[in-house]
Amino acid sequence: ASLSNFTEVTTGTVWTVDVTPTNLGNVTVDVGANSATDLAGNGNSAASQFSILYNNIPTDITLSASSILENNAIGDMVANLSTTDVDAGDTHTYSLVAGTGDTDNASFSISGDQLLAQEEFDLETKASYDIRIQTMDSQGGTFEKAVTITIDNVPEADMRITGDGNIPGPTPLGIPQNFDITIHNDGDATLNITSILYPATFGGPVSGISVTPGNSQVVTMNFTPPAAQTYTGDITIQSNGRSEERRVG
């Protein structure tokens, strides 16, 4: 290590000096006998040696990703964290901290060097989250960074049913009467009807209906009364996107 900028603090007895290490980490400084003299030519009578620890604080935090797909599971990994630090071989720990940009810290957690989701994200509800991350090196040097995590879309079907299911009456006993409902797909993925459940005396297709995004399909159902009475019930239509009931009768 080189020594420079000697400054006298206490006349003739105490001086300060800048130490510039040649290597980072533990630095040993040797002061040889008579290596320093005052104006009268008096030198230090004995050699001495002292050790200092030279540490650079971290300068950046990098995330392996800055987004996560919606409909995730709690605990899913968002990103791996890494630190920029000129001290080769230094280790780092990470935490979420208060400060500018910490609005959504509660929606995430950190385990080791992984940023994890602590809620199920829905793009249609919220598109981005702001968090503040700190990295700390093995000597206590810290760096903080505010980052934004965006939510990526997962294509989803969105079923909407129109048609009231009213049967024009009166209906002759034992004679099927047809009626239509319309299945709309307001989402951005194909809507697949997995099952249709009918109350007694109502019928129609039970599956095999697909509707592409932005389109609709008319589905014909039927009603066959076995006795003279009022009939009513719910038709349940289940799909890959949702389940919806339609009152008929």
Accessible surface in RSA format (square Angstrom, percent):
REM  Atomic radii and reference values for relative SASA: ProtOr
REM  Chains: A
REM  Algorithm: Lee & Richards
REM  Probe-radius: 1.40
REM  Slices: 20
REM RES _ NUM      All-atoms   Total-Side   Main-Chain    Non-polar    All polar
REM                ABS   REL    ABS   REL    ABS   REL    ABS   REL    ABS   REL
RES ALA A   1    55.26  50.8   0.32   0.5  54.94 125.0   1.86   2.6  53.40 141.5
RES SER A   2    64.91  54.9  57.37  76.6   7.54  17.4  49.70 105.8  15.21  21.3
RES LEU A   3    64.57  36.0  38.70  27.7  25.87  65.0  38.70  27.2  25.87  69.6
RES SER A   4    48.58  41.1  44.13  58.9   4.45  10.3  37.65  80.2  10.93  15.3
RES ASN A   5   103.91  71.7  82.79  80.0  21.12  50.9  25.74  61.9  78.17  75.6
RES PHE A   6   115.44  57.8  88.34  54.7  27.10  70.5  88.34  53.6  27.10  77.6
RES THR A   7    75.62  53.8  72.40  73.4   3.22   7.7  53.10  71.3  22.52  34.0
RES GLU A   8    79.70  45.8  54.92  41.5  24.79  59.0  14.32  27.7  65.39  53.4
RES VAL A   9    91.72  60.4  58.04  52.5  33.69  81.2  62.21  54.0  29.52  80.1
RES THR A  10    70.62  50.2  66.91  67.8   3.71   8.8  49.90  67.0  20.72  31.3
RES THR A  11   121.10  86.1 105.48 106.9  15.61  37.2  69.55  93.4  51.55  77.9
RES GLY A  12    44.60  55.0   0.00   N/A  44.60  55.0  19.61  53.8  25.00  56.0
RES THR A  13   102.94  73.2  69.90  70.9  33.04  78.7  72.14  96.9  30.80  46.6
RES VAL A  14    73.40  48.3  71.10  64.4   2.30   5.6  73.40  63.8   0.00   0.0
RES TRP A  15   121.61  48.8  95.18  46.1  26.43  62.1  84.80  45.2  36.81  59.7
RES THR A  16    71.06  50.5  66.90  67.8   4.16   9.9  60.38  81.1  10.68  16.1
RES VAL A  17    49.26  32.4  27.73  25.1  21.53  51.9  28.61  24.9  20.65  56.0
RES ASP A  18    70.66  49.5  66.98  66.7   3.69   8.7  17.53  41.3  53.13  53.0
RES VAL A  19    34.91  23.0  14.67  13.3  20.24  48.8  14.67  12.7  20.24  54.9
RES THR A  20    77.04  54.8  74.85  75.9   2.20   5.2  54.37  73.0  22.67  34.3
RES PRO A  21    19.94  14.5   4.76   4.3  15.18  55.2   4.76   3.9  15.18  94.4
RES THR A  22   111.77  79.5  77.90  79.0  33.87  80.7  68.53  92.1  43.24  65.4
RES ASN A  23   110.44  76.2 103.35  99.9   7.09  17.1  31.63  76.1  78.81  76.2
RES LEU A  24    77.41  43.1  50.20  35.9  27.21  68.4  50.55  35.5  26.86  72.3
RES GLY A  25    24.20  29.8   0.00   N/A  24.20  29.8  23.71  65.1   0.49   1.1
RES ASN A  26   123.71  85.3  94.82  91.6  28.88  69.5  24.92  60.0  98.79  95.5
RES VAL A  27    11.22   7.4   8.38   7.6   2.84   6.8  11.22   9.7   0.00   0.0
RES THR A  28    71.85  51.1  52.36  53.1  19.49  46.4  25.28  34.0  46.57  70.4
RES VAL A  29     4.79   3.2   2.88   2.6   1.91   4.6   4.79   4.2   0.00   0.0
RES ASP A  30    96.87  67.9  73.98  73.6  22.89  54.1  32.68  76.9  64.19  64.0
RES VAL A  31    36.71  24.2  33.59  30.4   3.11   7.5  36.39  31.6   0.31   0.8
RES GLY A  32    34.08  42.0   0.00   N/A  34.08  42.0  28.15  77.3   5.93  13.3
RES ALA A  33    53.04  48.8  31.00  47.8  22.04  50.1  31.00  43.7  22.04  58.4
RES ASN A  34    99.66  68.7  80.99  78.3  18.67  44.9  22.07  53.1  77.58  75.0
RES SER A  35    74.66  63.1  32.58  43.5  42.07  96.9  39.72  84.6  34.94  48.9
RES ALA A  36    53.07  48.8  44.23  68.3   8.84  20.1  50.28  70.8   2.79   7.4
RES THR A  37    87.95  62.6  54.79  55.5  33.16  79.0  28.58  38.4  59.37  89.7
RES ASP A  38    52.78  37.0  39.57  39.4  13.21  31.2  23.49  55.3  29.29  29.2
RES LEU A  39   194.96 108.6 158.25 113.2  36.71  92.3 162.41 114.1  32.56  87.6
RES ALA A  40    84.76  77.9  43.91  67.8  40.86  92.9  56.24  79.2  28.53  75.6
RES GLY A  41    52.99  65.3   0.00   N/A  52.99  65.3  28.41  78.0  24.58  55.0
RES ASN A  42    95.22  65.7  85.29  82.4   9.93  23.9  26.99  65.0  68.23  65.9
RES GLY A  43    28.92  35.7   0.00   N/A  28.92  35.7   2.19   6.0  26.73  59.9
RES ASN A  44    42.59  29.4  30.41  29.4  12.18  29.3  39.54  95.2   3.06   3.0
RES SER A  45   108.26  91.5  76.47 102.1  31.79  73.2  49.65 105.7  58.61  82.1
RES ALA A  46    65.99  60.7  54.96  84.8  11.02  25.1  57.98  81.7   8.01  21.2
RES ALA A  47    71.83  66.0  46.23  71.3  25.60  58.2  46.42  65.4  25.42  67.3
RES SER A  48    63.52  53.7  51.27  68.4  12.25  28.2  47.54 101.2  15.98  22.4
RES GLN A  49   122.27  68.4  89.89  65.7  32.38  77.1  21.80  46.4 100.47  76.2
RES PHE A  50    87.59  43.8  79.99  49.5   7.59  19.8  87.59  53.1   0.00   0.0
RES SER A  51    77.47  65.5  47.59  63.5  29.88  68.8  35.42  75.4  42.06  58.9
RES ILE A  52    56.42  32.1  49.06  36.6   7.35  17.7  56.42  40.6   0.00   0.0
RES LEU A  53    88.37  49.2  57.13  40.9  31.23  78.5  57.13  40.1  31.23  84.1
RES TYR A  54    84.50  39.5  80.46  45.8   4.05  10.5  40.82  30.7  43.69  53.9
RES ASN A  55    48.16  33.2  20.51  19.8  27.65  66.6  11.38  27.4  36.78  35.5
RES ASN A  56    39.60  27.3  36.53  35.3   3.07   7.4   6.94  16.7  32.65  31.6
RES ILE A  57   102.73  58.5  98.35  73.3   4.39  10.6  98.35  70.8   4.39  11.9
RES PRO A  58     0.76   0.6   0.00   0.0   0.76   2.8   0.00   0.0   0.76   4.7
RES THR A  59    79.11  56.3  62.76  63.6  16.35  39.0  58.71  78.9  20.41  30.8
RES ASP A  60    48.00  33.6  48.00  47.8   0.00   0.0  12.04  28.3  35.96  35.9
RES ILE A  61     0.30   0.2   0.28   0.2   0.01   0.0   0.28   0.2   0.01   0.0
RES THR A  62    68.76  48.9  65.93  66.8   2.83   6.7  51.90  69.7  16.86  25.5
RES LEU A  63    30.75  17.1   9.98   7.1  20.78  52.2   9.98   7.0  20.78  55.9
RES SER A  64    80.76  68.2  37.90  50.6  42.87  98.7  44.09  93.9  36.68  51.4
RES ALA A  65    39.69  36.5  30.92  47.7   8.77  20.0  39.69  55.9   0.00   0.0
RES SER A  66    66.29  56.0  61.88  82.6   4.41  10.2  26.95  57.4  39.34  55.1
RES SER A  67    35.97  30.4  27.33  36.5   8.64  19.9   5.27  11.2  30.71  43.0
RES ILE A  68    17.20   9.8  11.66   8.7   5.54  13.3  17.20  12.4   0.00   0.0
RES LEU A  69   103.24  57.5 100.39  71.8   2.85   7.2 100.39  70.5   2.85   7.7
RES GLU A  70     3.30   1.9   0.00   0.0   3.30   7.9   0.00   0.0   3.30   2.7
RES ASN A  71    67.01  46.2  42.60  41.2  24.40  58.8  21.68  52.2  45.33  43.8
RES ASN A  72    16.11  11.1   3.26   3.1  12.85  30.9  12.36  29.8   3.74   3.6
RES ALA A  73    60.54  55.7  51.19  79.0   9.35  21.3  58.34  82.2   2.20   5.8
RES ILE A  74   116.20  66.1  89.15  66.4  27.06  65.2  89.15  64.2  27.06  73.4
RES GLY A  75    36.33  44.8   0.00   N/A  36.33  44.8  20.00  54.9  16.33  36.6
RES ASP A  76    58.68  41.1  54.33  54.1   4.35  10.3  13.81  32.5  44.87  44.7
RES MET A  77    89.49  46.3  65.21  43.2  24.28  57.8  63.59  54.1  25.90  34.3
RES VAL A  78     7.89   5.2   0.00   0.0   7.89  19.0   0.22   0.2   7.67  20.8
RES ALA A  79     0.62   0.6   0.00   0.0   0.62   1.4   0.62   0.9   0.00   0.0
RES ASN A  80    56.93  39.3  55.04  53.2   1.89   4.6  19.45  46.8  37.48  36.2
RES LEU A  81     6.33   3.5   0.00   0.0   6.33  15.9   0.19   0.1   6.15  16.5
RES SER A  82    59.42  50.2  56.91  75.9   2.51   5.8  42.72  91.0  16.70  23.4
RES THR A  83    30.11  21.4   0.59   0.6  29.52  70.4   2.65   3.6  27.45  41.5
RES THR A  84    67.61  48.1  62.10  63.0   5.51  13.1  48.80  65.5  18.81  28.4
RES ASP A  85    25.88  18.1   2.26   2.3  23.62  55.8   2.49   5.9  23.39  23.3
RES VAL A  86    97.60  64.2  74.76  67.7  22.84  55.0  83.42  72.5  14.18  38.5
RES ASP A  87    15.36  10.8  12.44  12.4   2.92   6.9  12.00  28.2   3.36   3.4
RES ALA A  88   104.04  95.7  67.30 103.9  36.74  83.6  76.00 107.0  28.04  74.3
RES GLY A  89    77.51  95.6   0.00   N/A  77.51  95.6  42.98 117.9  34.53  77.3
RES ASP A  90    30.48  21.4   6.66   6.6  23.82  56.3  11.54  27.2  18.95  18.9
RES THR A  91    92.53  65.8  87.75  89.0   4.78  11.4  74.66 100.3  17.87  27.0
RES HIS A  92    44.44  24.3  18.59  12.9  25.85  66.1  10.47  10.8  33.97  39.5
RES THR A  93    92.83  66.0  88.82  90.0   4.01   9.6  78.52 105.5  14.31  21.6
RES TYR A  94    30.42  14.2  10.78   6.1  19.65  51.1   5.96   4.5  24.46  30.2
RES SER A  95    45.77  38.7  42.82  57.1   2.95   6.8  38.07  81.1   7.69  10.8
RES LEU A  96    44.64  24.9  18.29  13.1  26.35  66.2  18.29  12.8  26.35  70.9
RES VAL A  97    28.57  18.8  24.30  22.0   4.27  10.3  28.57  24.8   0.00   0.0
RES ALA A  98    87.63  80.6  63.10  97.4  24.53  55.8  64.53  90.9  23.10  61.2
RES GLY A  99    35.43  43.7   0.00   N/A  35.43  43.7  30.20  82.9   5.23  11.7
RES THR A 100   116.55  82.9 102.11 103.5  14.44  34.4  73.86  99.2  42.69  64.5
RES GLY A 101    23.09  28.5   0.00   N/A  23.09  28.5  14.42  39.6   8.66  19.4
RES ASP A 102    46.84  32.8  41.24  41.0   5.60  13.2   1.03   2.4  45.81  45.7
RES THR A 103   109.45  77.8  77.74  78.8  31.70  75.6  57.83  77.7  51.62  78.0
RES ASP A 104    14.97  10.5  11.79  11.7   3.18   7.5   3.18   7.5  11.79  11.8
RES ASN A 105    27.04  18.6  24.82  24.0   2.22   5.3  18.29  44.0   8.75   8.5
RES ALA A 106    99.60  91.6  68.06 105.0  31.54  71.8  80.14 112.9  19.45  51.5
RES SER A 107    13.07  11.0  11.15  14.9   1.92   4.4   1.92   4.1  11.15  15.6
RES PHE A 108     7.51   3.8   0.00   0.0   7.51  19.5   0.00   0.0   7.51  21.5
RES SER A 109    34.59  29.2  32.63  43.5   1.96   4.5  30.53  65.0   4.06   5.7
RES ILE A 110    38.01  21.6   6.45   4.8  31.56  76.1   6.51   4.7  31.50  85.5
RES SER A 111    64.85  54.8  55.91  74.6   8.93  20.6  20.93  44.6  43.91  61.5
RES GLY A 112    63.90  78.8   0.00   N/A  63.90  78.8  46.04 126.3  17.86  40.0
RES ASP A 113    68.48  48.0  65.87  65.6   2.61   6.2  14.26  33.6  54.23  54.1
RES GLN A 114    67.46  37.7  67.46  49.3   0.00   0.0   4.77  10.2  62.69  47.5
RES LEU A 115     0.00   0.0   0.00   0.0   0.00   0.0   0.00   0.0   0.00   0.0
RES LEU A 116    29.42  16.4  29.42  21.0   0.00   0.0  29.42  20.7   0.00   0.0
RES ALA A 117     0.00   0.0   0.00   0.0   0.00   0.0   0.00   0.0   0.00   0.0
RES GLN A 118    72.82  40.7  55.91  40.9  16.92  40.3  12.14  25.9  60.68  46.0
RES GLU A 119    60.13  34.5  59.22  44.8   0.90   2.1  22.51  43.5  37.62  30.7
RES GLU A 120   110.30  63.3  90.36  68.4  19.94  47.5  23.20  44.9  87.09  71.1
RES PHE A 121     0.54   0.3   0.00   0.0   0.54   1.4   0.34   0.2   0.20   0.6
RES ASP A 122    54.11  37.9  51.54  51.3   2.56   6.1  22.09  52.0  32.02  31.9
RES LEU A 123    48.48  27.0  41.06  29.4   7.42  18.6  41.06  28.8   7.42  20.0
RES GLU A 124   121.19  69.6  81.86  61.9  39.33  93.6  69.45 134.3  51.74  42.2
RES THR A 125   112.38  79.9  78.74  79.8  33.64  80.2  65.82  88.4  46.57  70.4
RES LYS A 126    79.02  38.6  72.92  44.7   6.11  14.5  55.05  49.5  23.97  25.5
RES ALA A 127    55.92  51.4  48.88  75.4   7.04  16.0  48.88  68.8   7.04  18.7
RES SER A 128    46.85  39.6  41.00  54.7   5.85  13.5   8.29  17.6  38.56  54.0
RES TYR A 129    12.03   5.6  11.51   6.6   0.52   1.4   4.78   3.6   7.25   8.9
RES ASP A 130    56.87  39.8  56.87  56.6   0.00   0.0   7.19  16.9  49.68  49.6
RES ILE A 131     0.03   0.0   0.00   0.0   0.03   0.1   0.00   0.0   0.03   0.1
RES ARG A 132    46.51  19.5  46.51  23.7   0.00   0.0   0.07   0.1  46.44  28.1
RES ILE A 133     0.03   0.0   0.03   0.0   0.00   0.0   0.03   0.0   0.00   0.0
RES GLN A 134    29.37  16.4  28.75  21.0   0.61   1.5   0.00   0.0  29.37  22.3
RES THR A 135     0.00   0.0   0.00   0.0   0.00   0.0   0.00   0.0   0.00   0.0
RES MET A 136    76.58  39.7  75.36  49.9   1.22   2.9  46.02  39.1  30.56  40.5
RES ASP A 137     5.55   3.9   0.00   0.0   5.55  13.1   0.36   0.9   5.19   5.2
RES SER A 138    68.09  57.5  29.87  39.9  38.23  88.1  33.14  70.6  34.95  49.0
RES GLN A 139    95.28  53.3  61.05  44.6  34.23  81.5  15.17  32.3  80.10  60.8
RES GLY A 140    44.02  54.3   0.00   N/A  44.02  54.3  23.08  63.3  20.94  46.9
RES GLY A 141     9.14  11.3   0.00   N/A   9.14  11.3   8.38  23.0   0.77   1.7
RES THR A 142    50.29  35.8  38.53  39.1  11.76  28.0   8.60  11.6  41.69  63.0
RES PHE A 143    57.94  29.0  52.82  32.7   5.12  13.3  57.94  35.1   0.00   0.0
RES GLU A 144    61.50  35.3  45.13  34.1  16.36  39.0  12.15  23.5  49.35  40.3
RES LYS A 145    69.19  33.8  65.23  40.0   3.95   9.4  42.47  38.2  26.72  28.5
RES ALA A 146    49.84  45.8  27.11  41.8  22.73  51.7  27.42  38.6  22.43  59.4
RES VAL A 147    21.94  14.4  13.16  11.9   8.78  21.2  20.72  18.0   1.22   3.3
RES THR A 148    65.07  46.3  52.81  53.5  12.26  29.2  29.92  40.2  35.15  53.1
RES ILE A 149     0.14   0.1   0.14   0.1   0.00   0.0   0.14   0.1   0.00   0.0
RES THR A 150    56.91  40.5  56.91  57.7   0.00   0.0  47.36  63.6   9.55  14.4
RES ILE A 151     7.68   4.4   0.00   0.0   7.68  18.5   0.00   0.0   7.68  20.8
RES ASP A 152    57.79  40.5  54.77  54.5   3.02   7.1  15.89  37.4  41.90  41.8
RES ASN A 153    60.44  41.7  42.80  41.4  17.64  42.5  22.03  53.0  38.41  37.1
RES VAL A 154    44.27  29.1  43.73  39.6   0.54   1.3  44.08  38.3   0.19   0.5
RES PRO A 155    83.45  60.8  70.39  64.2  13.07  47.5  70.39  58.1  13.07  81.2
RES GLU A 156    67.18  38.6  61.85  46.8   5.34  12.7  29.12  56.3  38.06  31.1
RES ALA A 157    10.36   9.5   0.00   0.0  10.36  23.6   0.00   0.0  10.36  27.4
RES ASP A 158    62.54  43.8  61.18  60.9   1.36   3.2  15.48  36.4  47.06  46.9
RES MET A 159     0.15   0.1   0.00   0.0   0.15   0.4   0.00   0.0   0.15   0.2
RES ARG A 160   106.82  44.8 106.37  54.2   0.44   1.1  52.73  72.1  54.08  32.8
RES ILE A 161     8.34   4.7   0.13   0.1   8.22  19.8   0.13   0.1   8.22  22.3
RES THR A 162    53.57  38.1  50.51  51.2   3.07   7.3  46.37  62.3   7.20  10.9
RES GLY A 163    34.67  42.8   0.00   N/A  34.67  42.8  23.75  65.2  10.92  24.5
RES ASP A 164    90.12  63.1  78.77  78.4  11.35  26.8  36.00  84.7  54.12  54.0
RES GLY A 165     1.79   2.2   0.00   N/A   1.79   2.2   0.87   2.4   0.92   2.1
RES ASN A 166    95.01  65.5  82.51  79.7  12.50  30.1  25.48  61.3  69.53  67.2
RES ILE A 167    26.47  15.1   7.50   5.6  18.97  45.7   7.60   5.5  18.88  51.2
RES PRO A 168    93.07  67.8  75.27  68.6  17.81  64.7  88.23  72.8   4.84  30.1
RES GLY A 169    56.94  70.2   0.00   N/A  56.94  70.2  17.37  47.7  39.57  88.6
RES PRO A 170   141.21 102.9 115.16 105.0  26.04  94.7 124.84 103.1  16.37 101.7
RES THR A 171    26.68  19.0   6.90   7.0  19.77  47.1   5.28   7.1  21.40  32.3
RES PRO A 172    74.55  54.3  62.39  56.9  12.16  44.2  73.95  61.1   0.60   3.7
RES LEU A 173    97.95  54.6  76.43  54.7  21.52  54.1  76.54  53.8  21.41  57.6
RES GLY A 174    44.63  55.0   0.00   N/A  44.63  55.0  26.31  72.2  18.33  41.0
RES ILE A 175    89.47  50.9  89.47  66.7   0.00   0.0  89.47  64.4   0.00   0.0
RES PRO A 176    81.32  59.3  66.89  61.0  14.43  52.5  66.89  55.2  14.43  89.7
RES GLN A 177    46.09  25.8  44.68  32.7   1.42   3.4   2.56   5.5  43.53  33.0
RES ASN A 178   101.21  69.8  78.33  75.7  22.88  55.1  16.50  39.7  84.71  81.9
RES PHE A 179    14.51   7.3   7.01   4.3   7.51  19.5  14.51   8.8   0.00   0.0
RES ASP A 180    78.90  55.3  61.63  61.3  17.27  40.8  17.29  40.7  61.61  61.4
RES ILE A 181     1.27   0.7   0.20   0.2   1.07   2.6   1.27   0.9   0.00   0.0
RES THR A 182    28.06  20.0  28.02  28.4   0.04   0.1   7.99  10.7  20.07  30.3
RES ILE A 183     0.00   0.0   0.00   0.0   0.00   0.0   0.00   0.0   0.00   0.0
RES HIS A 184    34.39  18.8  34.39  23.9   0.00   0.0  27.14  28.0   7.24   8.4
RES ASN A 185     0.86   0.6   0.00   0.0   0.86   2.1   0.00   0.0   0.86   0.8
RES ASP A 186    76.40  53.5  43.05  42.8  33.35  78.9  24.07  56.7  52.33  52.2
RES GLY A 187    20.22  24.9   0.00   N/A  20.22  24.9  11.21  30.8   9.00  20.2
RES ASP A 188    76.67  53.7  59.39  59.1  17.28  40.9  37.70  88.7  38.97  38.9
RES ALA A 189    24.24  22.3  19.22  29.7   5.02  11.4  24.24  34.1   0.00   0.0
RES THR A 190    55.83  39.7  48.49  49.2   7.34  17.5  25.64  34.4  30.19  45.6
RES LEU A 191     0.00   0.0   0.00   0.0   0.00   0.0   0.00   0.0   0.00   0.0
RES ASN A 192    62.31  43.0  62.31  60.2   0.00   0.0  19.51  46.9  42.81  41.4
RES ILE A 193     6.10   3.5   0.00   0.0   6.10  14.7   0.00   0.0   6.10  16.6
RES THR A 194    82.75  58.9  60.75  61.6  22.00  52.4  59.04  79.3  23.71  35.8
RES SER A 195    27.04  22.8  27.04  36.1   0.00   0.0  25.74  54.8   1.30   1.8
RES ILE A 196     3.92   2.2   0.00   0.0   3.92   9.4   0.00   0.0   3.92  10.6
RES LEU A 197    97.63  54.4  94.98  68.0   2.65   6.7  97.25  68.3   0.38   1.0
RES TYR A 198    48.46  22.6  14.84   8.4  33.62  87.5  16.34  12.3  32.12  39.6
RES PRO A 199    30.55  22.3  17.02  15.5  13.52  49.2  28.82  23.8   1.73  10.7
RES ALA A 200    88.65  81.5  62.60  96.6  26.05  59.3  74.77 105.3  13.88  36.8
RES THR A 201    37.21  26.5  12.18  12.3  25.03  59.6  26.29  35.3  10.92  16.5
RES PHE A 202    16.32   8.2   0.41   0.3  15.91  41.4   1.78   1.1  14.54  41.6
RES GLY A 203    17.10  21.1   0.00   N/A  17.10  21.1  16.95  46.5   0.15   0.3
RES GLY A 204    30.49  37.6   0.00   N/A  30.49  37.6  10.57  29.0  19.91  44.6
RES PRO A 205    50.11  36.5  36.37  33.2  13.74  49.9  49.09  40.5   1.01   6.3
RES VAL A 206    90.85  59.8  88.24  79.9   2.61   6.3  88.24  76.7   2.61   7.1
RES SER A 207    56.63  47.9  42.84  57.2  13.79  31.8  14.01  29.8  42.62  59.7
RES GLY A 208    75.08  92.6   0.00   N/A  75.08  92.6  41.21 113.1  33.87  75.9
RES ILE A 209    12.26   7.0  10.44   7.8   1.83   4.4  11.28   8.1   0.99   2.7
RES SER A 210    64.42  54.4  46.43  62.0  17.99  41.4  26.72  56.9  37.69  52.8
RES VAL A 211     4.78   3.1   2.34   2.1   2.44   5.9   4.78   4.2   0.00   0.0
RES THR A 212    71.81  51.1  69.84  70.8   1.97   4.7  61.08  82.0  10.73  16.2
RES PRO A 213    58.02  42.3  42.00  38.3  16.02  58.2  42.26  34.9  15.76  97.9
RES GLY A 214    68.26  84.2   0.00   N/A  68.26  84.2  35.67  97.9  32.59  73.0
RES ASN A 215    81.25  56.0  74.15  71.7   7.10  17.1  19.35  46.6  61.90  59.8
RES SER A 216    60.28  50.9  33.71  45.0  26.57  61.2   2.81   6.0  57.47  80.5
RES GLN A 217    71.54  40.0  67.15  49.1   4.39  10.4  23.56  50.1  47.98  36.4
RES VAL A 218    89.29  58.8  69.02  62.5  20.26  48.8  69.02  60.0  20.26  55.0
RES VAL A 219     5.53   3.6   2.80   2.5   2.73   6.6   5.53   4.8   0.00   0.0
RES THR A 220    69.72  49.6  56.78  57.6  12.93  30.8  35.54  47.7  34.18  51.7
RES MET A 221     0.40   0.2   0.03   0.0   0.38   0.9   0.40   0.3   0.00   0.0
RES ASN A 222    47.23  32.6  47.23  45.6   0.00   0.0   3.03   7.3  44.20  42.7
RES PHE A 223    13.99   7.0  13.99   8.7   0.00   0.0  13.99   8.5   0.00   0.0
RES THR A 224    46.69  33.2  42.57  43.2   4.12   9.8  35.74  48.0  10.95  16.6
RES PRO A 225     4.44   3.2   4.44   4.1   0.00   0.0   4.44   3.7   0.00   0.0
RES PRO A 226    94.75  69.1  63.49  57.9  31.26 113.6  70.45  58.2  24.30 151.1
RES ALA A 227    43.88  40.3  41.11  63.4   2.77   6.3  43.37  61.1   0.50   1.3
RES ALA A 228    92.18  84.8  57.30  88.4  34.88  79.3  63.58  89.5  28.60  75.8
RES GLN A 229   120.27  67.3  84.14  61.5  36.12  86.0  36.29  77.3  83.97  63.7
RES THR A 230   124.94  88.9  99.75 101.1  25.19  60.0  67.35  90.5  57.60  87.1
RES TYR A 231    30.78  14.4  20.81  11.8   9.98  26.0  22.51  16.9   8.28  10.2
RES THR A 232    85.56  60.9  61.77  62.6  23.79  56.7  53.76  72.2  31.80  48.1
RES GLY A 233     9.92  12.2   0.00   N/A   9.92  12.2   9.92  27.2   0.00   0.0
RES ASP A 234    52.46  36.7  38.55  38.4  13.92  32.9   9.51  22.4  42.95  42.8
RES ILE A 235     0.32   0.2   0.32   0.2   0.00   0.0   0.32   0.2   0.00   0.0
RES THR A 236    21.91  15.6  21.91  22.2   0.00   0.0   9.77  13.1  12.13  18.3
RES ILE A 237     0.19   0.1   0.19   0.1   0.00   0.0   0.19   0.1   0.00   0.0
RES GLN A 238    67.36  37.7  67.36  49.2   0.00   0.0  10.07  21.4  57.29  43.5
RES SER A 239    17.54  14.8   0.00   0.0  17.54  40.4   0.00   0.0  17.54  24.6
RES ASN A 240    85.90  59.2  44.58  43.1  41.31  99.5  34.98  84.2  50.91  49.2
RES GLY A 241    36.50  45.0   0.00   N/A  36.50  45.0   7.12  19.5  29.37  65.8
RES ARG A 242   108.15  45.4  93.47  47.6  14.68  35.0  37.47  51.2  70.68  42.8
RES SER A 243    65.21  55.1  39.55  52.8  25.66  59.1  32.31  68.8  32.90  46.1
RES GLU A 244    29.91  17.2  25.71  19.5   4.20  10.0  16.21  31.4  13.70  11.2
RES GLU A 245   107.00  61.4  86.10  65.1  20.90  49.8  25.12  48.6  81.88  66.9
RES ARG A 246    53.95  22.7  53.21  27.1   0.74   1.8   4.51   6.2  49.44  30.0
RES ARG A 247   140.76  59.1 131.51  67.0   9.25  22.0  60.02  82.0  80.74  48.9
RES VAL A 248     2.69   1.8   0.00   0.0   2.69   6.5   2.59   2.2   0.10   0.3
RES GLY A 249    42.30  52.2   0.00   N/A  42.30  52.2  26.85  73.7  15.45  34.6
END  Absolute sums over single chains surface
CHAIN  1 A    13861.3      10092.4       3768.9       7660.2       6201.1
END  Absolute sums over all chains
TOTAL         13861.3      10092.4       3768.9       7660.2       6201.1
